[in-house]
Amino acid sequence: MAEINQEDILHLLSQRLASFANPELEITPETNLITQLAIDSIKLLNLIMELEDHFDISIPLNALTDVLTVRDLANLIYRIMSDSK
């Protein structure tokens, strides 16, 4: 697989998260997952499982405690991918 960077991850997340959003809401790196997208625990777990499958990583649930925005989630995924090399 080609080297993936944080911008690629942000783009993929924005596309995936659009399904949770009101069509008028533009998903940006600063979009809040809970307040703006209303992602509850079930949606979050489904999203995490999809991301784990897509990126072939394991995201520890305790790592999600500091994740508030799309950028936070992208940074977490990038960090996990970098650490697993």
N, C-alpha and C positions, 0 to 999 in steps of 0.2 A: 504494500500500500504506500502511496506517495506520502511524503511528509505533510502533515496537516498543521496549520498554524491557528492562532487564536481567532483571527478574522474568519477563517473557514468555519470554525466551531460556532462563532457568533451568528454567521449567516444561516447555518443549518438549524440552530436553535430558534432563530427568528422565524424561519419557515415552519418549523414544527409547532411552535407556540402560537402561531396565527390561528390554529384551529380552536384554541381556548379563548381567543379574543373577540371582542365586538369588531365587526368588519371595518368600522371607522377608526379603530385604534391602530396606530402605527407601532409596531414592535421595534424598540430601540434597545441598545445595550443597557440603558438606565430604566427600562420598564420593570416595575416591581411585580414579581411573580404572584404574590398573594393579593395585594390591594388592587392592582390594575387588571390582572388576569383571573383573579378569583380561583387560583389553583388550590384545591383542598388536598388533604393527605392521600386520598385514593388516586386522584389525577396525578399527583406528584410521584407516587410509587409507580404508576404505569409509565409516566414519562421517564423516570430513572431506569426502569427495565428496558425501555426502547433504546435509550442512550447507551446503556451498558452493552446491549446487543450490537448496536451500530458501530460503536468505537472499540468493541472487544475489551472492555475494562470492567472493573468492579468498583462501584461508588459506595463507600461506607455511609450508612445513614447518618452517623454522628457527624460526618463532614458537611452535611446539609444545614447544620444549625446556623451557620454564618451566611448562607446563601439567601439573598433577598432579591437581587436583580438578575436579568439575563446575563450581564457581564460577569457577575459573581459565579453563576453556574458554568459559564464558558471557561473562566479561569480555573475553576475546580477540575473540570474535565481535562483541560490542557495540563494542569499540574499532575494529575493521576497518570495521564498518558506519558508525560515526560519521565515520571518516576519509574514507570514500568519498563523502560528501555534498558 
